[in-house]
Amino acid sequence: MTGIDALVAAISALQRNDLEAWLRDELVSAQPDAGTLIFSDMECARVRFICTLHYDLEIDAETLPVVLSLADQLYETRQRLLSLTAAVAAQDEPIQKAIIAALSPDNRSPETE
């Protein structure tokens, strides 16, 4: 957990007013604690990602929500794929082979292409 002052100090490019705007726009979130805001490790990583998008890649403030929404969707899809992979790995070998065979390009129906 990182306080707002420590986060601003830790990321050299980060401007406090930008961080406050991202909080207002709900691009990041923090928990109040003893009169200050505390960021989880995940939210600190998100702030670093937004800094890269905004300062390095020069993505403007109006476009950031769209890019972050797409990144969030990609992350969620990745998590679902990892869950699916774990579920397949937990199956008996014949079932695993059947699933892998069903995923083969030769077995796809024309509707899925």
N, C-alpha and C positions, 0 to 999 in steps of 0.2 A: 504494500500500500504506500502510495506516494502523495504527498501534499502538493497543492497547486504551485507554491513557491519553489519547491524542490523540482517539480516537473519542468517549470519554465527555466530554471537554472541548468537542468540536465540536458535540455535540447537547445543548442545554441541558436538555431534559426527561429525558434518558437517565440512569437510575440504574444504577450499576455492578453492583449485586446483581441487577437485572433482566437485564442483559446476560449476566452469568454464568449465570443460570438458563436463558436462551435458548440459550446455548452447551451447557449440560448436556442440555437437551431437544432439541438438534440442530436448532433452528429457524434458527440461523445457524452458520457455521463460520469458523474462523480457522486460520492456520498458525503453529506455534511458530517463533520466530526469536530466538536469543540470550536465552532466558529470558523472553520476552514473547510475546504473541499479535499476529499481524499479519492485518489484514482487507484483502481485495481491494476494489477499487472497487465491484464488484457486491455484495459482502457488506455494505459500508458503506451502499449504497442499500437493501439489504434491512433493515438495522437501522433506517434512517430510516422505512421503510415500517411496520415493526413498531411503532416508536414512535408513529406516527400512529394505527395501529389501537388500540394499547393505551392511550396517554395521551389522545389527542384524541377517538377514537371510543368509548373506554372498553370495549373488547373484553377480556374477562377472560382470564387465563392458560390456562384449560382450553379455551377456544374458539379461541385463536390458532392451534393446529396445523391445525384444520379450515379456517379462513379462509385460511391460508397455502397449504394443499394445493390449495384451489380456485384461488387466485391463480396458483400454479405450473402448474396444468393449463391455465388460461387463457393464460398466457405461452407454454407449449409449443404450444398450438393456434395461437396467433398466429404463432409461428416456422414452423410447418408451412404455414400459409396463405401466409406470405411466400415460402417455398420453392416452393410450388405456383404462386404468381403469377410468380415468376422463371422457372420451367420453362415455363409457358404463353407468357410473353413471348419465350422463346428459340425458339419454334416459328414455322414459316412462317405467313403471314397466313391462308391457307385453314384451317389447323388451328386457329388462334386463334379464327376466326369459328365453326368447328364446336363448339369447346368452349364458347364464349359462348352459342351457340344451345342447346346441350344443358343449360346452366344456367338457361335461361329458364323462368319459372314455367309456361308453357304446355306445356313438354316434360317436366315431372316426372311420374313414374308415381304412381298412387294409393298404392303401398306406401311411398313416401318422404315422404308428407305426414302 
